[in-house]
Each structure stands twice: as C-alpha cells, then as structure tokens.
Amino acid sequence: MSRDAATTKIVNGVLAVMAAGAVVTLPGLAVALDAGLKQIELKRIMHYMVRKDLIDFRELATGEISYRVNEKGSLRAKKARFEELVVPKLKTWDGMWRLVMFDVPEKRRENRRALSNKLHEMGFFCLQKSVWVYPYPCQEQIEIIRVVYELKRQDIIIAEVSNIDYGYKLRKRFN
C-alpha cells in the first residue's frame, strides 16, 4: 500500500471515529483507533487534517489539544462511508416496507442514474422507475446518499408502509 493510500485510510478512520461529534485528544484517539500508530504518526496525521481543513483544534487548559471534525471533514467521512454503504439486515423483520421515492430534476440526470444504481447495488427492489422498496430501516443510509449526490431533502422521500400490493412477491424476493 502506498503512503498516500495508507494516509487516506488512516484519515478516513479518524474521521469515522470523530464523525459522531466527539471531541478527542491524541491519547483518546489512539485508543479508539487501535491501529498501532505511534503518537508522532498520529500527530502528523492530525496536523495534515488541520491543514486540509477537515478538523478544528483548540488547546485545553491542561495543555492538551482537542480536535473536532468540521463540516468539510464530516462530508468527507460520509463520502468514505458511502463506498461501503449497506443496509444491515435485522434478525427478524418488523413487517414494515421502506419505500424510497425520488424526483431528481432532468438537469441532474447523472445523479438520478447513479442513485438508482446505488440502490440496486445495495439490494433495493425497483417497483417503478423512481420507487424502490426495502424491508429494513434505511434512513441513515439514504441520508448519506442524499449528501453524497448533493440532493435536496424534497428530492428523496422515505415512507414506511405495512401493506403493499404484491407483498408476497416482495417477501419471496427478500427471503
């Protein structure tokens, strides 16, 4: 693995840990990452992230430096998670269907096509051109998709329904 690829992997890992809004210090982050990084390497990565405007920092009264992910870093974390995006399957189905409906303007047809491809890749079933169904909760994953494709909230609608025509075919499809 090249140095750039290794740095990218570590930066994405750090952002993933920090994305929940946590404020971290170097010792705490080293423990959370559990990547066997030396303190000096982690410090270099954090300086890199500050230079790239992915995180903000401030010095605490104790002399330690605390770090917090900013908006740009949060967006990068979501884009990194996007590549491996899956909807976890529950052990038992709750009986609700999740309908994902979208209306992306024609001028953004590339995003519309990419959105359909991503839903298909994730295992959603296409009911109609812009209506997809899935049996498990997927709001968080759809929100990541919305951010990555720069779609407005009204461009994608998620509905939960308990009854749907051809439900028996869908149950067969997802079992």
Secondary structure as UniProt FT lines:
FT   HELIX           3..18
FT   TURN            19..20
FT   STRAND          24..25
FT   HELIX           26..33
FT   HELIX           39..51
FT   TURN            52..53
FT   STRAND          55..59
FT   TURN            61..62
FT   STRAND          65..69
FT   HELIX           71..83
FT   STRAND          97..102
FT   HELIX           106..108
FT   HELIX           109..121
FT   TURN            122..123
FT   STRAND          125..128
FT   TURN            129..130
FT   STRAND          131..134
FT   HELIX           139..148
FT   TURN            149..150
FT   HELIX           153..155
FT   STRAND          156..161
FT   TURN            165..166
FT   HELIX           167..174
//
